[in-house]
Amino acid sequence: MSAATSSGNDDYATHNSGTYNDASGQRMKIPPEIPRPVATRQPGLESGNRHWSLSDFDIGRVLGKGKFGRAYLAREKNSNYICALKVLFKTELMESKIEKQLRREVEIQTHLRHPHILRLYGYFHDEKRIYLILEYAARGEMYKLLQKQGSFSEPMAAKYIWQMATALNYLHGKRVIHRDIKPENLLLNANGDLKIADFGWSVHARNSRRRTLCGTLDYLPPEMVEGRDHNASVDLWSLGVLMYEFLVGVPPFEDLQSHKATYRRIAKVDLHIPPEVSSDAADLIKRLLQYDGEKRLPLAEVLRHPWILKNVPESRTR
């Protein structure tokens, strides 16, 4: 369940518009359904040792629903800071045996600080529920935008791929492998910038090779569908799949006949790039979607690729 979307029915009682400070400190216009803060200072959410409770928050409309709970728009009372409150039910987590997965997700995301990674400010719990205090992404889920538009223009896709590559470069520098990159796990803030939002399958890899099968079928690399060891290069493969889906509108190895057919196409790297995709874009996709993980284009080279430099002006100044 993504922590911040733009859907839902329950609003706050107030309907004033105004501005607020987002996680980067920039002033943003508040949509009518969000209460106007009386202060715009940086939030007490940054207080690492603070003990939170539900009484610290005003709860607004539902942002998203998932198997294990819901996410709500919320306002921290002391600072009037707008955030998302993800509420998970302990019984559902225990029945699905994912308590350890959630603990790992929280441990990893709490320590991450990057402009294209959703902040997890803190968490607390009561007898029945676990609450995650998350950065609010006002424009909601990437996959809904992709569904609405069908596909993205090359400049738009390049902007998102550049932002993803900078975030993955940061994660890999922290020895964190994401392992579940897909549009459903990406959010957009009020500026339209990408935020990686779900770390449920992430792992802090002290030893570089893993064997667990995880992630989403269309985005799995050959080494995972074949049950071989994998490392951080799985995220490079998924970045290539994401880029293809942004430009074409469907994943490159999707086969509607069966999952087995999709597995076979992935294992063979049965890749067909439509002619409307530019030669520079096709080159980057091919360099990422390599069967051998060691041959996939490193993130530092992705950030310097001609397709990125041509379409993302800010990439030329980094």
For each residue, the residues with C-beta under 8 A, 3 or more apart:
1: 64 65 66 67 68 69 70 71 86
2: 5 64 66 71 141 184 185 187 197 198
3: 63 64 71 84 86 118 132 134 135 137 187 197
4: 63 64 71 84 118 134 135 136 137 138 140 187 197
5: 2 8 63 64 71 137 140 141 144 187
6: 63 138 139 140 141 144
7: 62 63 64 140
8: 5 61 62 63 64 73
9: 61 62
10: 60 61 62 72
11: 15 33 60 61
12: 15 33 34 35 58 60 61 73 75
13:
14: 35 36
15: 11 12 32 33
16: 30 32 35 36
17: 29 30 31 32 36
18: 29 30 36 37
19: 27 28 29 30 36 40
20: 27 28 30 34 36 37 40 80 81 82
21: 25 26 27 28 40 41 42 43 81
22: 25 26 28 135 136 138 189 190
23: 119 135 189
24: 115
25: 21 22 42
26: 21 22 191
27: 19 20 21 40
28: 19 20 21 22 138 190 191
29: 17 18 19 190
30: 16 17 18 19 20 34 35 36 82
31: 17 34 138
32: 15 16 17
33: 11 12 15 60 61 73
34: 12 20 30 31 60 73 82
35: 12 14 16 30 58 60 75
36: 14 16 17 18 19 20 30
37: 18 20 40 75 79 80 81 82
38: 80
39: 79 80
40: 19 20 21 27 37 80
41: 21 79
42: 21 25 46 79 81
43: 21 46 76 79 81 83 121
44: 47 50 76 78 79 81
45: 76 79 81 83 121 122 133
46: 42 43 121
47: 44 50
48: 122
49:
50: 44 47 122
51: 124
52: 56 122 123 124 131 133
53: 56 124
54: 57 59 124 126 131
55:
56: 52 53 76 77 78
57: 54 74 75 76 77 83 85
58: 12 35 74 75 77
59: 54 72 73 74 85
60: 10 11 12 33 34 35 72 73 74 75
61: 8 9 10 11 12 33 72 73
62: 7 8 9 10 65 70 71 72
63: 3 4 5 6 7 8 70 71 72 73 84
64: 1 2 3 4 5 7 8 70 71 141
65: 1 62 70 71
66: 1 2 69 70 71
67: 1 92 96
68: 1 88 89 92 93 96 98
69: 1 66 86 87 88 89 92 129
70: 1 62 63 64 65 66 86 87
71: 1 2 3 4 5 62 63 64 65 66 84 85 86 87 134
72: 10 59 60 61 62 63 84 85 87
73: 8 12 33 34 59 60 61 63 82 84 85 136
74: 57 58 59 60 82 83 84 85 133
75: 12 35 37 57 58 60 80 81 82 83
76: 43 44 45 56 57 79 80 81 83 133
77: 56 57 58 80
78: 44 56
79: 37 39 41 42 43 44 45 76
80: 20 37 38 39 40 75 76 77
81: 20 21 37 42 43 44 45 75 76
82: 20 30 34 37 73 74 75 136
83: 43 45 57 74 75 76 121 133 134 135 136
84: 3 4 63 71 72 73 74 133 134 135 136 137
85: 57 59 71 72 73 74 131 132 133 134
86: 1 3 69 70 71 131 132 134
87: 69 70 71 72 129 130 131
88: 68 69 92 93 102 129 130 131 132
89: 68 69 92 93 128 129
90: 93 94 125 128 129 130
91: 94 95 128
92: 67 68 69 88 89 95 96
93: 68 88 89 90 96 98 99 102 130
94: 90 91 97 99
95: 91 92
96: 67 68 92 93
97: 94
98: 68 93 101 102 200
99: 93 94 102 103
100: 103 104
101: 98 104 105 200 201
102: 88 93 98 99 105 106 130 200
103: 99 100 106 107
104: 100 101 107 108 202 203 204
105: 101 102 108 109 198 199 200 202
106: 102 103 109 110 120 123 132
107: 103 104 110 111 204
108: 104 105 111 112 176 199 202 203 204
109: 105 106 112 117 118 120 199 202
110: 106 107 120 122 123
111: 107 108 174
112: 108 109 117 119 120 170 171 174 176
113: 117 119
114: 117 166 167 170 171
115: 24 166 193
116: 163 164 166 167 193 194 195 196
117: 109 112 113 114 167 170 171 195 196
118: 3 4 109 134 135 137 187 195 196 197
119: 23 112 113 134 135
120: 106 109 110 112 123 132 133 134 135
121: 43 45 46 83 133 134 135
122: 45 48 50 52 110 133
123: 52 106 110 120 130 131 132 133
124: 51 52 53 54 130 131 133
125: 90 129 130 131
126: 54 129 131
127:
128: 89 90 91
129: 69 87 88 89 90 125 126
130: 87 88 90 93 102 123 124 125
131: 52 54 85 86 87 88 123 124 125 126
132: 3 85 86 88 106 120 123
133: 45 52 74 76 83 84 85 120 121 122 123 124
134: 3 4 71 83 84 85 86 118 119 120 121
135: 3 4 22 23 83 84 118 119 120 121 189 195
136: 4 22 73 82 83 84
137: 3 4 5 84 118 140 187 188 189 195 197
138: 4 6 22 28 31 188 189 190
139: 6 145 187 188 189 190 192
140: 4 5 6 7 137 144 145 187 188
141: 2 5 6 64 144 145 183 184 186 187 188
142: 145 146 160 183 184 186 187 188 194
143: 146 147 182 183 184 186
144: 5 6 140 141 147 148
145: 139 140 141 142 148 149 188
146: 142 143 149 150 151 152 183 245 246 249
147: 143 144 150
148: 144 145
149: 145 146 152
150: 146 147 249
151: 146 157 246 247 248 249
152: 146 149 156 157 160 246 247
153: 156 157
154: 157 158 247 278 281 307 311
155: 158 159 311 312
156: 152 153 159 160 246
157: 151 152 153 154 160 161 243 246 247 281 311
158: 154 155 161 162 281 307 308 310 311 312
159: 155 156 162 163 311 312
160: 142 152 156 157 163 164 186 194 246
161: 157 158 164 165 239 242 243 246 284 302 308
162: 158 159 165 166 303 308 312 314 315
163: 116 159 160 166 167 193 194
164: 116 160 161 167 168 181 186 194 196 239 242
165: 161 162 168 169 239 299 302 303 308
166: 114 115 116 162 163 169 170 303
167: 114 116 117 163 164 170 171 194 196
168: 164 165 171 172 178 181 235 236 239 299
169: 165 166 172 173 299 300 303
170: 112 114 117 166 167 173 174
171: 112 114 117 167 168 174 176 177 178 202 235
172: 168 169 175 176 177 232 235 299
173: 169 170
174: 111 112 170 171 204
175: 172 204 205 206
176: 108 112 171 172 202 203 204 205
177: 171 172 202 203 205 210 231 232 234 235
178: 168 171 181 196 199 201 202 235 238
179: 201 202 203 214 215 234 235
180: 185 198 200 201 202 214 215 216 219 238
181: 164 168 178 185 196 215 219 235 238 239 241 242
182: 143 185 186 215 216 218 219 238 242
183: 141 142 143 146 186 242 245
184: 2 141 142 143 198 216
185: 2 180 181 182 196 197 198
186: 141 142 143 160 164 182 183 194 195 196 197
187: 2 3 4 5 118 137 139 140 141 142 194 195 197
188: 137 138 139 140 141 142 145 192 193 194 195
189: 22 23 135 137 138 139 192 193 195
190: 22 28 29 138 139
191: 26 28
192: 139 188 189
193: 115 116 163 188 189
194: 116 142 160 163 164 167 186 187 188
195: 116 117 118 135 137 186 187 188 189
196: 116 117 118 164 167 178 181 185 186 199
197: 2 3 4 118 137 185 186 187
198: 2 105 180 184 185
199: 105 108 109 178 196 202
200: 98 101 102 105 180
201: 101 178 179 180 214 215
202: 104 105 108 109 171 176 177 178 179 180 199
203: 104 108 176 177 179 210 212
204: 104 107 108 174 175 176
205: 175 176 177 208 209 210 231 232
206: 175
207:
208: 205 231 232
209: 205 229 230 231
210: 177 203 205 229 230 231
211: 227 228 229 230
212: 203
213: 220 224 227
214: 179 180 201 224
215: 179 180 181 182 201 219 220 224 234 238
216: 180 182 184 219 220
217: 220 259 262 263
218: 182 241 251 253 254 262
219: 180 181 182 215 216 237 238 241 242 251
220: 213 215 216 217 224 225 266
221: 224 225 230 233 234 237 238 266 293
222: 225 226 237 266 267 269 291
223: 226 228 229 230 234 293
224: 213 214 215 220 221 227 228 230 234
225: 220 221 222 263 266 267
226: 222 223 267
227: 211 213 224
228: 211 223 224
229: 209 210 211 223
230: 209 210 211 221 223 224 233 234 293
231: 177 205 208 209 210 234 293
232: 172 177 205 208 235 236
233: 221 230 236 237 293 294 296
234: 177 179 215 221 223 224 230 231 237 238 293
235: 168 171 172 177 178 179 181 232 238 239
236: 168 232 233 239 240 288 293 296 297 298 299 302
237: 219 221 222 233 234 240 241 288 289 290 293 296
238: 178 180 181 182 215 219 221 234 235 241 242
239: 161 164 165 168 181 235 236 242 243 288 302
240: 236 237 243 244 252 284 285 287 288 289 296
241: 181 218 219 237 238 244 245 251 252 253 289
242: 161 164 181 182 183 219 238 239 245 246
243: 157 161 239 240 246 247 281 284 285 288
244: 240 241 247 248 251 252 273 285 289
245: 146 183 241 242 248 249 250 251 252
246: 146 151 152 156 157 160 161 242 243
247: 151 152 154 157 243 244 277 281
248: 151 244 245 252 273 274 277
249: 146 150 151 245
250: 245 254
251: 218 219 241 244 245 254
252: 240 241 244 245 248 271 272 273 285 289
253: 218 241 262 265 266 270 271
254: 218 250 251 262
255: 258 261 262 264 265
256:
257: 261
258: 255 261 262
259: 217 262 263
260: 263 264
261: 255 257 258 264 265
262: 217 218 253 254 255 258 259 265 266
263: 217 225 259 260 266 267
264: 255 260 261 267 268 270
265: 253 255 261 262 268 270
266: 220 221 222 225 253 262 263 269 270
267: 222 225 226 263 264
268: 264 265
269: 222 266 289 290 291
270: 253 264 265 266
271: 252 253 285 286 289
272: 252
273: 244 248 252 277 282 285 286
274: 248 277
275:
276:
277: 247 248 273 274 281 282 285
278: 154 281 282 307
279: 282 283
280: 283 284 305 306 307 310
281: 154 157 158 243 247 277 278 284 285 307
282: 273 277 278 279 285 286
283: 279 280 286 287 305 306 307
284: 161 240 243 280 281 287 288 297 302 305 307 308
285: 240 243 244 252 271 273 277 281 282 288 289
286: 271 273 282 283 289 290
287: 240 283 284 290 296 297 305
288: 236 237 239 240 243 284 285 296 297 302
289: 237 240 241 244 252 269 271 285 286 296
290: 237 269 286 287 293 295 296 297
291: 222 269 295
292: 295 296
293: 221 223 230 231 233 234 236 237 290 296
294: 233
295: 290 291 292
296: 233 236 237 240 287 288 289 290 292 293
297: 236 284 287 288 290 301 302 305
298: 236 301 302
299: 165 168 169 172 236 302 303
300: 169 303 304
301: 297 298 304 305
302: 161 165 236 239 284 288 297 298 299 305 308
303: 162 165 166 169 299 300 308 315 318
304: 300 301 308 309
305: 280 283 284 287 297 301 302 308 309
306: 280 283 309 310
307: 154 158 278 280 281 283 284 310 311
308: 158 161 162 165 284 302 303 304 305 311 312 315
309: 304 305 306 312 315 316
310: 158 280 306 307
311: 154 155 157 158 159 307 308
312: 155 158 159 162 308 309 315 316
313: 316 317
314: 162 317 318
315: 162 303 308 309 312 318
316: 309 312 313
317: 313 314
318: 303 314 315
